Each structure stands twice: as structure tokens, then as C-alpha cells.
Amino acid sequence: MTVRDTVLDRFREHFDEAPALVARAPGRVNLIGEHTDYNDGFVLPAAIERAVHVAARPRDDSTVTLVSVDFHSETQFSIDDLDDPDLPAWSKYPRGSLWWLQNRGHILPGFDAVIGGDIPIGAGLSSSAAVEVVMLELGLALAGAEMSQQDKALAGVEVEHQFIGMPCGVMDQMASAMGVAQHALLIDCRSLDVRQVKMPAGASIVIMDTAKRRGLVDSAYARRREECEAAAEILGVEALRDATREGLEAARDRLSSVLYRRARHIITENLRVQATALALGSTHGGGLKTAGQALRDSHASLRDDYEVSCYELDVMVDIANAQAGCYGARMTGAGFGGCAVALVDEGAVEAFVAAVGPAYAEKTGLEPHLYVTQAAAGSGVERV
């Protein structure tokens, strides 16, 4: 049974009637472009086939009843009192999207809803961004309003900043709202321009959850941002996106070893993102091999220059890269745990999964989770 079916069945069981609407928003994986977003750089994410679904029916009062399949919980609140701190923590992301819509003048009715998904929580696949986007889709439908997919994504970012209190970038919500089946998205984090990049036939994306939960991320993230800003100032550029390898080498004696390596990662990672987009979109042979090498180089840079990898991620990536049919693998996400991602020949995927999981478990004592996916479509809502 699909997650969508589960959510629909739970709605019928719980409310003894059929829903009127079903909205969906996918998670995402970043193929390449790590820590470039807050340096005004480039990222190349793809929406994945795992998603959050919400089934709902409007009410004739202001009450919202929200049932979570994943948290085995139910909560009720007024559409006019969305910032109640006593409500369950899991409901804050859905409430944030409704709060944003109300603040923009949309008139929302009360409603009954069931929400559930199959995006692993805490694995770095943007389950929270998917919840924000799916509730924006639902809220807009209930209000009879429309927005562009990019505006929905930017609304999700504002929910994150203003309601949740997390200063995230734009990538997660943009991938969730703007994803296109069989395409990655090349996002310019300065201009917010988005270009669709067709994924080559014959390759699958394999997401490898190390089962190592991410530690040190908040403090390290803040420190890396400070280091990047300091390096940009010394290099005389607005952001490291504007720096060049030649400029970096010319200023090497004015940079500490740490700042030099941080800047080198950002500069070379931006180049790798653009090279990967070109390779994947190429009609000539060898595109997957070129893209795979960029993934391998990205991991080495994140490990050595940016220093955000960890033992478990390195083990996972090394095992993946050693498999037949693997074009390339790297850590994905902020680092210090979470997931790695690989591009794998479709004909080798079954053997890849069968080999990587046990080998990783033997070396680390952790049970990994591997998810095979294709680049998926972005968010939407339908009447049922």
C-alpha cells in the first residue's frame, strides 16, 4: 500500500467520510553543491519519490483537526490561534504554513486532515520542507488561491525563518515545490534562477542513510559561515561565489590555512556543480562518468578542505565507490552524519544495494538504510 493510500484510508477511518483534497510534496536529495548555498553559489538537488501526503476536508467552523500517521498523534486547534506553544511540536511545521497564508491575507476555513509520509525523519532528506510545502499546497486550495511553484517554495523558506526560527537556505523548498520528473534542478542561490537538467537514462540515484545521526552540525555550520565570510572579505569579494582559483592562490599568503581550505572548497564545489549539470545534460557519451567523478571529488573536498565529513560517511562513500556500476558517491547534506548519495547504473543497483549495506554494517556496527529513487515531480494538490 502506498503512503497516499494509507493517508486516504486513515482519513476515512478517522472521520467516517472521504476527503475532498489530497496534497503531496516530495523530499529531496542534493546531488552536488554542498555548503555553497550560503555563499551565493550553485546547488543541484532533485526531488525524490518519497513524499509527504495530506488528505483533508474543509469544515464550516474555524477548528482544525490534524492527525499524524507518522507520530501516531492527533491535535486540534483554531485556525485563528496557530502560534499556541502548548500544541505538539510535530504540528509546528504544518501550523507555520497556515500562519504564513493567513498573514498574507488568505481566508482559510477550518478543516479535518490526516498527514503522513515516507521521507525518513532526521536523515537530511528535507522532510520538514516537504511538510511546509504540502501544507501550503493544501491551504491555497482550501482558500481558492493560486501561487507559482517558486513562490510556494519561497513561502516555505519564510515559514522556516519567521515561524520555525531556522535560518535555512532556499534549496530544500525549491526542490520540493519545483521538482520535475527525471530532472535535477540547477539552482543559482543568488538570483534564484532554476534550470532543469535532464537525468541520463540508465542510472538510478541511491540514497544511503548511514544511521549516524548528525552531531555538531549547528555549531560547525555557524563556524563555517563565519570562516567563509572572513575569507571573502580578505579576497575582496561579496561572497565566495565571486572568488576564483587564481584570486585564491594570489592571496594565499594573506589567508590562514583553514580559511584557504574553506574557500578552496567553495570555489571548486561551484565549478563541480556546473560541470556536473553540463555532463548530465550532455547528449554525448561519458556524461555519467564525468558527473560521478565530480561527486567523488566533492566528497574529498568536503572531507579534507571543509572538514564536515565523519568516519561513517567516509566508510559509506568508500564502499559505494568501490562497487561495480557506481559512477560516483559522496556525502550529502550538512555533514557529520546523515546520508550519502550515489549515481549507479540501473543494471547494477540490486547488486550495489546487496553489497553496500552488509559491508557498511560490518565496518561500523550500524544498520544503514538504502533508498533507490529517480528524480521525481514536485508538489501538487488534487481533488478526490
N, C-alpha and C positions, 0 to 999 in steps of 0.2 A: 504493500500500500504506500502510495506517495505521501509526502508531507501535506500536500494540498488536500488530498483525500482525508487524511487524518483530521486536519483542521475543520473541514466541512462536516465530517461525521461528529466531531466533538461539539460543534455548534448545534447541530440538530438534536443531539442527546441532551445538551445542557439547557437549551432554550425552547425545545419542543417545537421548533419551526425551522424553515430553511433560511439561510442568509440571503441578503439581496446583492451583496458585493463581495468579491474576493480580490485582494491586492497582493502583489508579490514584489519582493526586492531581493536581488542576489547578494551574496558575499563577493569578495574579490581576492585575487592574488596579484601581487606585484611581480611581474616577470623580471624587470630590472629597473634600476633607478632608486637606490636606497640612500636616504638622508639628503637627497638632492632637493626635495620639495621646499624645505625652509631656507634653501639657498637660491630660490627663484629659478630652479633648474627644471629638468625634464624627468618624467616617470613614464613607465609603460605597463600599466595594470591591465587585467582582463576580469570581467565579471565571470563568476564560476556557476556551475549548475546547482550548487547548494544555495538555498534561499530561505527567507522568512516569508510566511504567508499569514494574512489576517482575513478572516471572514466576518462580516458584520451586517447588521440590520438597524436602520435608524429607529429611534423611539419618538414618542410625541411629548417627551419631557426633557429635562436637562441632565438626566442621570446617565452615566457611562458605566456599564458593567464589562470588565475586561478579564478574560480567563486566559491564563498562560499554560499551554501544554508543557513547555519545557521546564517551568518552575513549579508545576503542579500546584498552582495558586490562583486565587481569584481576588479581585479588588473592585470596589465601587466608589465612584466619586462624582462630583458635579462638574459639568463642562465649564462652569463658571468659577471653579476653585481647583485649578490644575497644579498649583505650587504647594500643595499640602505636604509638609515634611513627614507626617506620620504615615503616609501611604508606602507600600512596599517599594524597596529600592529598584526591583526589576521593572516597575511601572514608570520610572522616571523618564526613560528614553521615549516611550510612546506619548507620555504626557507632554514632553518637551515639544514634540512636533505639533500637537494640538494647540499648545500655548503660542507657538510661533504663528500659526494660521490665524488664531484669534487676534493676536497683536497686529496683524496685517489687515484686519477688518473683515475677515471671513466669518460668516454666521454659521456656526456648527450646531447641529441638533445633538441631543443625547443619542447613545446607540449601545447595542449589545455586540460584543465581539469576542472572538477566540483567536489567539495569536500563537504561532508555533513555527519552528524552523529546523533545518538540519545543518546549519553552519556551526561547527564546533565553537563553543564559547571560550574565549581566552587563548585561542590558538593564533591570533593575529590575522584572521580572515575577515575582519570587519563585520562581525555580527551586529555590533551596536549601530554602525552606519546603516546597515540594512533595515534595522528596526525603525530608525528615524525616517528613512526614505519611504518605507512601506506605509507608515502612518501618515506621512504627507500625501501619498497617493490616495489613501482611504479618506482622509479629511477633505481633500479637494473634491473628491467625488461626492461626498456627503453634502458639501457646500454648493455643489453645482458649479465649481470654478475650474479653470484650466491654467496651467503654467507649462513653460518649456521644460524639457528634461534637465537642461543645465540649471535653470532657476530652481528646480526641485533640489538638485544637488547642493547648490549654494545655500538654500534654505536649511538643509540638513547641517551644513557647516555652522550656520548661525545658531541652530539649536545647540550644537556641541559647545560653541563659545559662550552663548548667553544663558542657557538654561542648565546645561550639564557642568559648565565651568572647565572645559578641557580645550586648550588652545591647539586644536588639530589643524592639519592642512586640508587641501581640497580633494586629494586623490580618492579616498575611500568612498565618499558620497558620489563623486563624479562617475566612478566605475560602476557603482550600484545603479545609479539612475540612467546613465548614458551608454551602458554596455550594449554591444551589438554581437549577435551570434557569429562565431567563427572569426572574430576580430579582437585584437588588443586595441587599447587606446593610447596614443602618444599625446600626453598632456604637457603643455607648457605652463608651469606653475606660476609664471609671472603674468602672462597675457590671458591665461585660461583658455587658449586655443586648444582644440581637441581634433586630432586626426585619427581616423580609423585605419588600422593596419591589419590587412587580411592575414590570418594564420595559415601557414602552408598545410596542404593536405598531407595526411600520413603521419602526423605527430600528435601526441597527447601531452597534456600538462599533468604532471603528477605532483601533488602537494604532500609533503612528508612532515607530519607533526612529530616532533622529537619527544613529546611528553615531558619535556623540560620546560616548566613554567618560567616565564620571563622574570628575572630578578634584576635589580639595579637600573631598570630602564628609565625611570623618571629622572633620577639624579644624573645618569650618564647622558641622557637626552639634553638636559639643560646645559650640561658642561660642554657637549659637542657644539651646541648652538653658539655658546659664548666663544668657543675656540674658532669657529668659522667666521664669526663677526670680527674677531680680533685679526684673523688672517686677512680678511677682506680689507680692513682698514689699512693694514700695512701695505697691501698690494695696491691700494688706491682705487678700489672698485666698489660699486654699490653693493654687490653681492658676489659670492664666489662663482656664480653662473657667468659673470662677465670676465673672469680671470682666464688666462691662457697658460699653457705649459711653459711657453717661452718667458712670460712675465714671472711665473713662479720661480723658474731657475735663476732669472736675473736678480730676484730678491731673496735668494736662499740665505745669504749671509745676514739678512735682517729678520729672519724667521727662526724661532726655536725649532728644534727637531720635531716636536709634537705638532706645532702649527703648520709646518711644512708638510707633514704627512697627512694631516686632516685636509688641507687644501688640495693636495695631490689626489686624494680620493675623490673629492667632489668634482674637480676638473676632469679627471679621467672617467668618472662614472657618467657624467653628462655626455661625453663623447661615446661611451659604450651604449648608452640608451639610444642615441641617434643612429649609431651603426647597427644596432640590433633591429630597429624599426626598418631601416633600409634593407637589411638582409632578409627579414621575414617577408617583406613586401616584394622582394625580387622575384621575377619570373624565371630567372636563370637558376641552374642547379647550385647547390652548395650553400644556400641561404640558411638552412637549419644548422649546418656545421659551423658557419660563421657566428650565428646567434648563440649557439652552445658554447663556443669559446669565449664569447663576451660574458656569459653567465659565470664561467669558471674564473675568468679574470676578475669579475666583480666580487666574487667571494674572497679571493686572495686579498683584494684591496680592502674589503670590509674587515677582514681578519687582521691584516698586518698594518695598514695605514690608519684605518678608522677605529680599530680595536673594539668592535662591538659583537664579535662572534663569541663562541664558548666551545668547550670540549665536545659537547653533544652535537652542536651544529656542525662542527668540523668533521666529526666522525660520520654523521649522516651524509654530508656532502661528498666526502672521500669515497664512501661505499657506493653512493649513487654514480659518481663519475667513473668508477671502475667497471660498471656494468655494460655489457654489450647492448647497443641500441640507445644508450644515453648520449644525447648530443651535448648536454651540459647541465650542471646543477649548481645552486648557490643558496645561501641563507636568504630568507625574505622577511621583511619586517624590521622593527627597530633593533632587534638583536638580543643577545644574552639568553636565548631560548626561543621557543615557538617553532616556526616552520621553516623548512627548506622547500625549494621548488626545482623541478627538473623538466626538461623537454626530452621526451622519449619517443622513439619510433613506435608506431601503433602495434606493429607486429612483435615487438619485444616487451610490451607493457606487462603482460601476465608474468613472464619470467622475471622481469625487473622487480615487481612487487613481491613475488615469492622469494627473491634473494635478499632484497634490501632489508625488509622487516626483521627476519631472524638474525642477520648479520649485525644489525644495529643493536638488537636486544642483547646479543651475546657480549658485545663490547661495553655496553653501558648499563645493563640490568634494567633498562626502561622498555616498556612496551609501546612502540610507535604506532601511529595510525596513518595509513597512506590512502589518499583520495585521488582517483583518476578523474579528470574532468576535461571538458573542452571549453573554449571561450563562449560565454553564454549571453543571452539578451538581457537588457537592463529592466528596470522596474516597470510595472503597469498595473492596471486595475480593470476588472471585467464585471459585468452584471451576470448573476446566475439565477 
